[in-house]
Amino acid sequence: MGLIEKFFGGKASAITSAMIRDEIVRAEGEINALRVKLGGALAGVAAMSDAEHVKVEGEIAGIERAITRLEARVAYLNAELPTVIAAEKSAAKTATDEALRQRAEMARKANEKEAAKLLADYNAHAAKIGDILARLEEMAADTNRINADLHHNPVAESVLLYDALHRKHPDQQATERREMRLVWAHGNGKVEVARLDQSGNPIKADRIWNHMKQGYEDMNLERREVVVERVSFRPGRYESPLSAIHLPAGFTGVAHWPRKS
């Protein structure tokens, strides 16, 4: 068993740089405590008997030996620490390299095997989708021709395309909300909702000057039904056009969509 193993009571491979640093700190703390104890050992020497003096000198010798051993331990651990740190870095790099190697191997297998299966599945589904898009395109072209003929010969209503029937969000209809409110009704027909003060009382509106009459219009405070909220008509949006779809070949070959004529 090596010296460093004796310090920690285990295998050298299990000893880490953190353990060594902690042991150095612990040993240095113990050295400082022993030096304090050493400084106070002879504090009362003037009043000691010869036997007491001899006893204290024995204690001092023991303290000094303990300090010497701890200092040697600290020196040895400081000398060994760089080697342990280097070994840890090397082990960490080896582990990182191995992890990257395994990731590369997994990626290689995924691209070689799993991707081939996925692309085969894609080809099968993309071919079916291409058939669907081709039929929809044919349907749209036929509908446009029929509507053009109906424009010149309106024997039936125009035919709505599938986009308008199935791929359009509902229109937002125009709406308005009415409520009974206090209003100022002016003589010229203008009506404005009365503003209220903090007490809820109507604030008189500004009078309107009538140039023809050369005087202000009369106005009355009345309660009328007025529009308090109005929502304008908004046409529903369409989903993105299917013509924007592009389905390349899964493997090298002809694209599934758009198809070459």
ABEGO torsion letter per residue (X at the ends): XBAAAAAAGBBAAABBAAAAAAAAAAAAAAAAAAAAAAAAAAAAAAABBAAAAAAAAAAAAAAAAAAAAAAAAAAAAAAAAAAAAAAAAAAAAAAAAAAAAAAAAAAAAAAAAAAAAAAAAAAAAAAAAAAAAAAAAAAAAAAAAAAAAAAABBABBBBBBAAAAAABBBBBBBBBBBBBBBBBBBAAGBBBBBBBBAAGBBBBBBBBBBAAAGBBBBBBBBBBBBBABBBBBBBBBBBBBAAABBBBBABBEBBAOBBBX
